[in-house]
Amino acid sequence: MMSRFLILSLLLATCVIAFASDPSPLQDFCVADPKNPVLVNGVVCKDPKLVKADDFLFRGLNMMGNTSNDVGSNVTPVTVAELPGLNTFGISMARIDFAPMGINPPHTHPRATEILTVIEGRILVGFVTSNPENRLITKILEKGDVFVFPQGLIHFQKNLENKYAVAIAGLSSQNPGVITIANAVFGSNPDIPGDILAKAFQVDVKFVYQIQSKF
């Protein structure tokens, strides 16, 4: 009886582990076909007979992004939207350029863990753990250093020097998504009611309206 119970428990544990991971690809590739009208959780595959080498190619990651903006940074993504051959592979990447003292403001990737490598510069990075601790974990990275941001947690980067910096990020999803906290909270469409944000941030509602006007 005990042996049967043990076998059943092992089978159950195996099933739980199996359902907790992404399914393996069932073919060599599934190049995205964004023009297909069918809606699925992902992107429909192009006919393999129509696939070409350019479907697996992205050019231009050597080019610096335009950092002339309010935050002083630019992200050049390489997701399934830019590189159709990534479809179903569960990976993507990005180049992040920083102006002197520029920041990549607090944001989250709801569908991906991020691993960041500093290519040039000195960058302050950090993320905040979930409630109730809300612990800030932060580190100063030098050229060649690697840092990982857990999936879904708010994180940021800041260039600490008066010269340009660049980093490369790898992400564990073909479509990681980005939620920039300030934009989402103060720049939603339509606006989140001011009295709600005033109470949440413990500030005067006029201050909330002032911030919302900037987004």
C-alpha positions as CSV (number, residue, x, y, z in Angstrom):
1,M,0.0,0.0,0.0
2,M,2.8,2.4,0.9
3,S,4.7,1.6,-2.3
4,R,1.6,2.4,-4.3
5,F,1.2,5.7,-2.5
6,L,4.8,6.6,-3.2
7,I,4.5,5.8,-6.9
8,L,1.3,7.9,-7.1
9,S,3.0,10.8,-5.3
10,L,6.0,10.6,-7.7
11,L,3.7,10.6,-10.7
12,L,1.8,13.6,-9.4
13,A,5.0,15.5,-8.7
14,T,6.2,14.7,-12.2
15,C,3.0,16.0,-13.7
16,V,3.2,19.2,-11.7
17,I,6.7,19.8,-12.9
18,A,5.8,19.1,-16.5
19,F,2.9,21.6,-16.5
20,A,5.1,24.3,-14.9
21,S,7.5,24.5,-17.8
22,D,7.1,25.8,-21.4
23,P,6.3,23.1,-24.0
24,S,9.2,22.0,-26.2
25,P,9.0,23.0,-29.9
26,L,7.4,20.3,-32.1
27,Q,9.3,21.4,-35.3
28,D,12.6,22.9,-36.3
29,F,11.1,26.4,-36.4
30,C,7.9,28.4,-36.5
31,V,8.7,31.7,-38.3
32,A,6.1,34.3,-37.3
33,D,3.5,35.4,-39.8
34,P,2.2,38.7,-38.5
35,K,-0.1,39.2,-41.5
36,N,-2.1,36.1,-40.6
37,P,-5.6,37.1,-39.3
38,V,-5.8,34.1,-36.9
39,L,-5.4,35.2,-33.2
40,V,-3.4,32.8,-31.0
41,N,-1.4,33.1,-27.8
42,G,1.7,34.0,-29.8
43,V,2.1,34.3,-33.5
44,V,0.9,32.0,-36.3
45,C,3.6,30.1,-38.2
46,K,4.5,31.0,-41.7
47,D,4.4,28.2,-44.3
48,P,7.8,26.5,-43.9
49,K,8.1,26.5,-47.7
50,L,8.0,30.3,-47.7
51,V,10.7,30.7,-45.0
52,K,13.9,32.4,-46.0
53,A,17.2,33.2,-44.4
54,D,16.2,36.9,-43.7
55,D,13.4,35.6,-41.4
56,F,16.2,34.6,-39.0
57,L,18.2,37.9,-39.4
58,F,18.2,41.2,-37.6
59,R,20.6,44.0,-38.6
60,G,21.6,47.2,-36.8
61,L,22.3,46.3,-33.1
62,N,25.7,47.9,-33.6
63,M,24.0,51.2,-34.1
64,M,23.6,53.6,-31.2
65,G,20.0,54.5,-30.3
66,N,18.7,58.1,-29.9
67,T,19.0,59.0,-26.2
68,S,17.8,62.6,-26.7
69,N,14.8,62.3,-24.5
70,D,13.6,63.1,-21.0
71,V,15.2,60.0,-19.4
72,G,18.4,59.9,-21.5
73,S,18.2,56.3,-22.7
74,N,17.1,54.3,-25.7
75,V,16.1,50.6,-25.9
76,T,16.5,48.8,-29.3
77,P,14.4,45.6,-28.9
78,V,14.9,42.4,-30.9
79,T,11.7,40.5,-30.1
80,V,9.5,38.4,-32.4
81,A,8.1,41.6,-33.8
82,E,11.5,42.6,-35.2
83,L,12.9,39.0,-35.8
84,P,10.1,36.6,-36.9
85,G,12.5,33.6,-36.6
86,L,12.3,34.0,-32.8
87,N,8.8,32.7,-32.7
88,T,8.3,29.8,-30.2
89,F,11.9,29.9,-29.1
90,G,11.3,31.8,-25.8
91,I,14.1,34.2,-26.2
92,S,14.8,37.8,-27.2
93,M,17.3,40.6,-26.6
94,A,17.8,44.3,-26.6
95,R,20.5,47.0,-26.8
96,I,20.2,49.7,-24.2
97,D,22.0,53.0,-24.8
98,F,22.5,55.6,-22.1
99,A,23.3,59.3,-22.4
100,P,25.6,60.7,-19.7
101,M,23.8,60.2,-16.4
102,G,20.8,58.8,-18.3
103,I,18.5,56.2,-16.8
104,N,16.3,53.3,-17.9
105,P,13.4,54.1,-15.6
106,P,11.7,51.6,-13.2
107,H,9.9,49.1,-15.3
108,T,8.9,45.4,-15.4
109,H,8.8,42.6,-17.9
110,P,5.7,40.6,-17.1
111,R,6.7,37.6,-19.2
112,A,10.5,37.4,-18.9
113,T,13.6,37.3,-16.7
114,E,16.3,39.6,-17.9
115,I,20.0,39.1,-17.9
116,L,22.1,42.3,-18.6
117,T,25.7,42.6,-19.7
118,V,27.5,46.0,-19.6
119,I,29.4,46.5,-22.8
120,E,30.7,50.0,-22.0
121,G,30.4,52.3,-19.0
122,R,29.6,52.1,-15.3
123,I,26.0,51.4,-14.6
124,L,23.9,51.3,-11.4
125,V,21.3,48.6,-11.5
126,G,18.6,47.4,-9.0
127,F,15.3,45.6,-8.5
128,V,12.7,45.6,-5.8
129,T,11.3,42.4,-4.3
130,S,7.6,41.8,-3.9
131,N,5.4,42.8,-1.0
132,P,5.6,43.0,1.9
133,E,9.4,43.3,2.1
134,N,9.9,45.6,-1.0
135,R,13.6,45.1,-0.5
136,L,15.9,47.0,-2.9
137,I,18.7,44.9,-4.3
138,T,21.2,47.1,-6.1
139,K,24.8,46.9,-7.5
140,I,27.2,49.0,-9.5
141,L,28.3,47.2,-12.7
142,E,31.5,47.7,-14.6
143,K,32.3,46.8,-18.2
144,G,31.9,43.0,-18.7
145,D,29.7,42.5,-15.6
146,V,26.5,40.5,-15.8
147,F,23.3,41.0,-13.6
148,V,20.0,39.2,-13.6
149,F,16.5,40.7,-13.0
150,P,13.9,38.2,-11.9
151,Q,10.7,38.0,-14.0
152,G,8.0,40.5,-13.2
153,L,10.0,42.5,-10.6
154,I,10.4,46.3,-10.9
155,H,14.0,47.1,-11.9
156,F,16.1,50.0,-13.3
157,Q,19.5,51.1,-14.6
158,K,21.4,54.4,-14.4
159,N,24.6,55.5,-16.2
160,L,26.9,56.8,-13.5
161,E,29.4,58.5,-15.7
162,N,29.5,61.7,-17.8
163,K,29.9,59.7,-21.0
164,Y,27.8,57.3,-23.1
165,A,27.2,53.8,-21.9
166,V,25.7,50.7,-23.5
167,A,24.4,47.3,-22.3
168,I,23.0,44.2,-23.9
169,A,20.0,42.4,-22.4
170,G,18.8,38.9,-22.9
171,L,15.2,38.0,-22.1
172,S,13.5,34.7,-21.6
173,S,10.5,35.3,-23.8
174,Q,10.0,36.1,-27.5
175,N,7.6,38.8,-26.3
176,P,8.7,39.9,-22.8
177,G,6.5,43.0,-22.6
178,V,7.5,46.2,-20.9
179,I,5.5,48.1,-18.2
180,T,7.2,51.4,-17.4
181,I,5.9,52.3,-13.9
182,A,5.6,56.1,-14.3
183,N,3.9,55.8,-17.7
184,A,1.5,53.2,-16.6
185,V,0.5,54.9,-13.3
186,F,0.4,58.6,-14.5
187,G,0.0,58.2,-18.2
188,S,-2.8,55.6,-18.5
189,N,-5.5,56.2,-21.1
190,P,-7.9,57.3,-19.7
191,D,-6.3,58.7,-16.6
192,I,-6.5,56.8,-13.3
193,P,-8.7,59.0,-11.1
194,G,-6.6,61.6,-9.3
195,D,-8.1,60.9,-5.9
196,I,-7.1,57.3,-6.1
197,L,-3.5,58.1,-6.9
198,A,-3.4,60.9,-4.3
199,K,-4.4,58.4,-1.6
200,A,-2.1,55.7,-2.9
201,F,1.0,58.1,-2.9
202,Q,-0.2,60.1,0.1
203,V,0.1,63.4,-1.7
204,D,-2.3,66.3,-2.6
205,V,-4.5,65.6,-5.6
206,K,-3.2,68.7,-7.3
207,F,0.3,67.2,-7.3
208,V,-1.1,64.1,-9.0
209,Y,-2.7,66.2,-11.7
210,Q,0.6,68.1,-12.2
211,I,2.5,64.8,-12.8
212,Q,-0.2,63.4,-15.0
213,S,0.1,66.5,-17.2
214,K,3.6,65.5,-18.0
215,F,2.5,62.2,-19.5
